[in-house]
Amino acid sequence: MRLPNSAPDPGTVLVADTSFWINLAATECPAEILHALAAPVILAEAALDDLRRGQARGWQSVEVVETLLAAGHTRVEALPSSALPAFAGLVAGEAADTLDDGEAATLALAQAIGGIAIIDEKKGRRLSAARFPALPLTYTVELLLSSTVGGFLGQPRLNEAIFAALNVARMRVPAEMLAAVIGHIGPERAKLCPSLPLRSRMPPAINAGAQAGGTER
C-alpha cells in the first residue's frame, strides 16, 4: 500500500464510494479537501443513489455532495458499457461475494477508466483484490493524511477534520494508519471515536494489561 505522504498524481481520477462522501461531509471542509487533492474525485451514479436513499435514514451527506456537484467540485458519471459486465458480476450471486450497487459501481467505474477507487470497507476491498487485482485502492483516511491535504488545511484544521470524520461519520482506519491518526487527534479524543479499535481507546496501563493477558492465553 502506498504510504500516506502524498496525494495521487493530478492526472489520476479518483472514484469514491459512499463512505468517502459520508466521511468528507463530516469534516466540514469538503470543498477544501477536494481542492487540495488536485486529482479529480468523482462518483458513480449508483453511489449517489445510495447517498440519496440514506437520507431517509438520517444521513445528511447527500446534501453536502449535491452542493459540491452544483459548485463543480465533483461530478457524477454513468457506467460505460464496458463496465457493465464487471458491475453485474459484483451485484449478482451469493451475499458473501456481492456488493451493494454503489460500491460495485465504484469499482467497475474505476476499473473501466483506469482510476483509483476510494474504498474503506473490508468486503469491498477483498472482492476488488479478487476480481481486479491491478486496480489501485485507497482509503479516505489515507487521503486525509496526505501531505497535500495537511499542507493546504494546516495542522489544526486537519486535526479537526480527521476527528470529525472519526467521531461523526465513524471513518474506518486500517491498522497501519492507526498511530498516525492518534498522533493527529490525541489519545484523549481517540477515546471518543467508536470506529477506532478498542485497544487504541484504552488507557495505556489497561491496554498493556489486556495485551499481556492475551499473550498468556
Helices and strands as residue ranges (DSSP letters): E 14-16, H 18-27, H 30-37, E 41-44, H 45-55, H 61-70, E 76-77, G 81-83, H 84-91, G 95-97, H 101-113, E 116-118, H 122-131, E 137-138, H 140-144, H 147-153, H 155-167, G 175-177, H 178-185, H 187-190, G 198-201, H 204-216
